[in-house]
Amino acid sequence: MACGTCATGKDGQPKGCKNNGTCGTDSCNKLTVFDWLANMSLPDGAEPFNWVEVRFKNGRKHYYSNTENLTLSIGDVVATQAEYGHDVGMVTLTGELVRVQMKRKKISEKDPEAFKIYRKASQKDINIWSEARDREEPMKVKARQFAIDLKLQMKISDIEFQGDASKATFYYTAEDRVDFRELIKLFAKEFKTRIEMRQVGFRQEASRLGGIGSCGRELCCSTWLTDFRSVSTSAARYQQLSLNPLKLAGQCGKLKCCLNYELDTYLDALKDFPKTDVKLQTEKGVAVCQKTDIFKGHMWYAYEGEWMNWHKITTDQANEIIGLNKQKKKVASLEEYASDLIENTKTEFENVVGQDSLTRFDSPKRRNKRKNNRGNKRRRKPQSKKNNAK
């Protein structure tokens, strides 16, 4: 499902909102949850869960009580209660899955101060909401200029208007604490609305703005990831990745969240590997680990003083040698173990296409019969002259 701006243009090309990496109108299923209980009916006597999940700009979600027992479905635009006035958002989840999400996020169903849904948004509500959304981008340009003029060490990343246009929330990032009291006075004087400043982390900023990662897909934080766990450089070391900050850092400037995805698998695989700082004692000399291959279970060792000559052995063989060393025994050399791992490096290619030729779809070249006929006539003319002479 996509928004209206993703339709096809007059020339057959996709229009799009020109907001690369995310949807400019918040309608392209950002941080959506698949309702796998939608086709299942409730048991007899069971009442539907009267809470709904409502999404606002850039994936911000809240849960509201449906005290008016409105018939709501996914995609409905509703007017919800806010601290001051009302807000406008889109319903993204209903039914029993809302109960599961609230339990996972530790939100109580019996909270007396919980906000509720007023009504389905009228056309007037939607018009006010759309006009306020159109003001956000030019406001952000002016707000950044005000922060630069006051020489504040902060970056205003986004602005979000409340549904009734009574309040504007300014999201900003900063390394240290910022005194923005003078800035708020300028904002209130210029924009004529209530101002709220909210500091977010660099990861939260990237999730709000969206973008395309180095993998070619949309950022995980802006599509499905909501739990931002800390990522350390040890995750890259365990996976034997180059500690290059340009490759390991995401668009937020921090280490990529995907470094944690396969970390547990690597840790389980490394349990069978001996520690790389353990040296192997042989009669030929002391061997030091130079490299490991986690996928194949191989390790490379080199003798001290012969750093250019590496010997490949398996993890079982390395553990065997270490076990003998603990018993104060030494093996003759690593060569006797490495000789068992001589591999056939010859690559055999197979015809995956079958017996068909690669040029089977090429049109055959046609012979120019006209030229051949002319050549035959030219060859025949001297013969005819010879016959006439006779």
Summary of the structure (lengths in Angstrom):
residues: 390
radius of gyration: 35.0
end to end distance: 90.8
largest distance: 126.2
contacts: 969
relative contact order: 0.07
helix: 33%
strand: 20%
